[in-house]
Amino acid sequence: MVSAIIVAAGSSSRMNGIDKQLARIGNIPVFVLSALKFERSAKVGEIIIAAPAERVSEYEKLAREFGVSKLSAVTAGGSSRMLSVKNALTAVSENADFVAIHDGARPLIETSEIDRVIADAEQYGAAIAAAPAVDTMKLAKDGFVESTPPRGQLFSAQTPQVFKKDVYLNCLEKLGASADDLTDDSGAVALCGVRVKITEIKGVNFKITRPEDLELAKTLVESVSTR
């Protein structure tokens, strides 16, 4: 069984005063739209939402109102993304074999893509959604180009990121507080020597970070609903 953690406790610092998790797309809050994609996966047995500490009850009410029937808990977020994940992990069922961690601000992920990442994790122990780099990337130092990595080897890490539960928990225990400021879950397991499979995402899966991202997400959802 897969336990899905929706991380929705961020500060929305680049949204010009808009709370991106509570913003509506097709009248559904962004974080709920993300959770519903996991709700529809037969592989997912429970959903845990990491919410701002002061809004836990509000997030739980919204999730249930919009039909997240697999919701098992809403936990308080921490001062960093990883601390929010750690808090959510305390609510994961003992029956879960895998944990799938997803940014609440990536509501455009398709359930079929979620299932592909889970399938790779079941085969390899760890897998992440990722998109191949489309631009030539530069490694810079002091504002100047240091090197040009081969573009074919570069991917943009996305979510969900899925791990065998015991492997992930053991790794976090091993790393301790040194993992608390990491912004990527696969980076933590990689530090423990775990190989992570890349599951190339075919669809749209960008993270809503700025107001223009929210408007684009609304346009994309509306275009699909009117076809």
C-alpha positions in Angstrom: 0.0 0.0 0.0 1.2 3.5 -0.8 0.8 6.4 1.6 0.7 9.8 -0.2 1.9 12.9 1.5 0.8 16.2 0.0 3.1 19.0 1.2 1.1 22.2 1.4 2.6 24.1 4.3 4.8 26.6 2.3 4.7 30.3 2.8 3.8 31.3 -0.8 6.5 34.0 -0.5 6.7 34.7 -4.3 2.9 34.9 -4.9 2.4 38.6 -4.1 0.1 38.0 -1.2 -1.8 35.1 -2.8 -2.0 31.9 -0.8 -1.3 29.5 -3.7 -2.6 26.4 -1.8 -6.0 27.9 -1.2 -6.3 29.6 -4.6 -9.0 28.1 -6.7 -8.6 26.3 -10.1 -12.0 25.3 -11.4 -13.4 26.2 -8.0 -11.2 23.6 -6.3 -8.3 24.7 -3.9 -4.9 23.9 -5.5 -3.8 21.6 -2.7 -7.1 19.7 -2.9 -6.8 19.3 -6.7 -3.3 17.7 -6.1 -4.8 15.4 -3.5 -7.6 14.3 -5.7 -5.1 13.1 -8.3 -3.8 10.6 -5.7 -7.4 9.9 -4.5 -8.0 8.4 -8.0 -5.0 6.1 -7.9 -5.9 2.5 -7.0 -2.3 2.1 -5.7 -2.8 4.8 -3.0 -4.4 3.7 0.2 -4.2 6.8 2.3 -3.5 10.5 1.9 -1.8 12.8 4.5 -1.8 16.5 4.0 0.9 18.7 5.6 -0.7 22.1 6.2 0.2 25.4 7.8 0.1 24.8 11.6 -2.5 27.4 12.2 -4.8 26.1 9.4 -4.9 22.4 10.0 -8.6 22.2 10.7 -9.4 24.4 7.7 -7.4 22.3 5.3 -9.0 19.1 6.7 -12.5 20.6 6.2 -11.7 21.6 2.6 -10.2 18.2 1.7 -13.2 16.3 3.0 -15.7 18.8 1.4 -14.2 18.2 -2.0 -14.1 14.5 -1.8 -10.7 13.4 -0.6 -12.1 10.2 1.0 -8.7 8.6 1.5 -7.6 11.4 3.8 -6.2 9.9 7.0 -4.6 12.9 8.6 -3.8 16.6 8.3 -0.5 17.4 10.1 1.1 20.6 11.0 3.9 21.9 8.8 7.3 22.7 10.1 9.7 25.6 9.4 11.2 23.8 6.3 9.8 21.5 3.7 11.6 18.5 5.1 10.4 19.2 8.6 6.8 19.3 7.2 7.5 15.9 5.6 8.9 14.5 8.9 5.8 15.6 10.7 3.6 13.9 8.1 5.6 10.7 8.3 4.5 10.2 11.9 0.9 9.7 10.6 1.8 7.1 8.0 0.1 3.8 8.4 2.1 0.8 9.6 0.5 -1.0 6.6 2.2 1.3 4.1 5.0 -0.2 2.1 5.8 3.0 0.1 5.5 6.7 0.7 4.8 9.1 -2.2 5.7 12.7 -1.5 4.1 15.4 -3.7 4.1 19.2 -3.8 0.6 20.5 -3.1 1.5 23.3 -5.6 1.8 20.8 -8.5 -2.0 20.2 -9.2 -1.6 19.4 -12.9 0.0 15.9 -12.4 -2.1 13.2 -13.9 -3.0 10.1 -12.0 -1.6 7.9 -14.7 1.8 9.6 -14.3 1.6 9.1 -10.5 1.0 5.4 -11.1 4.0 5.2 -13.4 6.3 6.7 -10.7 4.9 4.3 -8.1 5.5 1.3 -10.5 9.1 2.3 -10.9 9.5 2.7 -7.2 8.0 -0.8 -6.7 10.6 -2.1 -9.1 13.7 -0.1 -8.0 12.9 1.0 -4.4 13.0 4.7 -5.2 11.7 6.8 -8.1 11.0 10.4 -8.9 9.0 12.3 -11.5 11.3 14.3 -13.7 11.4 16.2 -16.9 14.4 16.3 -19.3 16.2 19.6 -19.5 15.2 21.6 -22.6 17.7 24.4 -22.3 21.5 24.2 -22.4 22.5 24.5 -18.8 25.6 26.3 -17.4 27.4 25.7 -14.2 28.5 29.1 -12.9 31.0 30.4 -10.4 31.2 34.0 -9.3 28.8 35.0 -12.1 30.8 33.4 -14.9 30.4 30.1 -16.8 32.4 27.4 -15.3 31.3 24.5 -17.5 28.5 23.2 -19.7 27.1 19.9 -18.5 25.8 17.6 -21.3 22.1 18.4 -21.6 21.1 14.8 -22.2 22.1 13.9 -18.7 20.1 16.7 -17.0 16.6 16.4 -15.6 14.4 18.8 -13.7 13.3 17.0 -10.5 9.6 17.1 -9.9 7.1 15.2 -7.7 5.8 12.8 -6.8 8.9 11.2 -5.3 8.2 7.6 -4.2 10.3 5.5 -1.8 10.1 2.2 -0.1 9.0 3.3 3.4 11.6 1.5 5.5 14.4 2.7 3.2 13.3 6.3 3.4 12.7 6.3 7.2 16.0 4.7 7.9 17.8 7.2 5.7 16.2 10.2 7.5 17.1 8.6 10.8 20.7 8.2 9.6 21.0 11.8 8.4 19.3 13.4 11.4 19.1 17.2 11.5 21.4 17.4 8.5 18.4 16.6 6.2 16.2 19.3 7.6 17.1 22.0 5.1 17.1 19.7 2.0 14.6 20.8 -0.6 14.4 17.5 -2.4 13.5 14.1 -0.9 15.5 12.1 -3.4 18.5 14.2 -2.4 18.2 12.7 1.1 18.1 9.1 0.0 20.9 9.7 -2.5 23.1 10.9 0.4 22.5 7.4 1.9 23.7 5.7 -1.2 20.3 4.8 -2.6 19.9 4.8 -6.4 16.9 6.7 -7.6 15.1 5.8 -10.8 14.0 8.7 -13.1 10.4 8.4 -14.3 10.1 10.8 -17.2 6.9 12.7 -17.1 5.1 13.3 -20.4 2.5 15.7 -19.3 2.4 19.1 -17.6 3.6 19.1 -14.0 5.0 22.5 -13.2 5.0 23.9 -9.7 2.9 27.0 -9.0 5.4 29.5 -7.6 4.4 32.9 -9.0 1.0 34.5 -9.9 1.5 33.9 -13.6 1.9 30.2 -12.9 -1.5 30.1 -11.3 -3.1 31.9 -14.2 -1.4 29.4 -16.6 -2.7 26.4 -14.6 -6.2 27.9 -14.7 -6.0 28.3 -18.4 -4.8 24.7 -18.9 -7.5 23.2 -16.8 -10.2 25.3 -18.5 -9.0 24.3 -21.9 -9.2 20.6 -21.0 -12.7 21.0 -19.5 -14.1 22.7 -22.6 -12.8 20.1 -25.1 
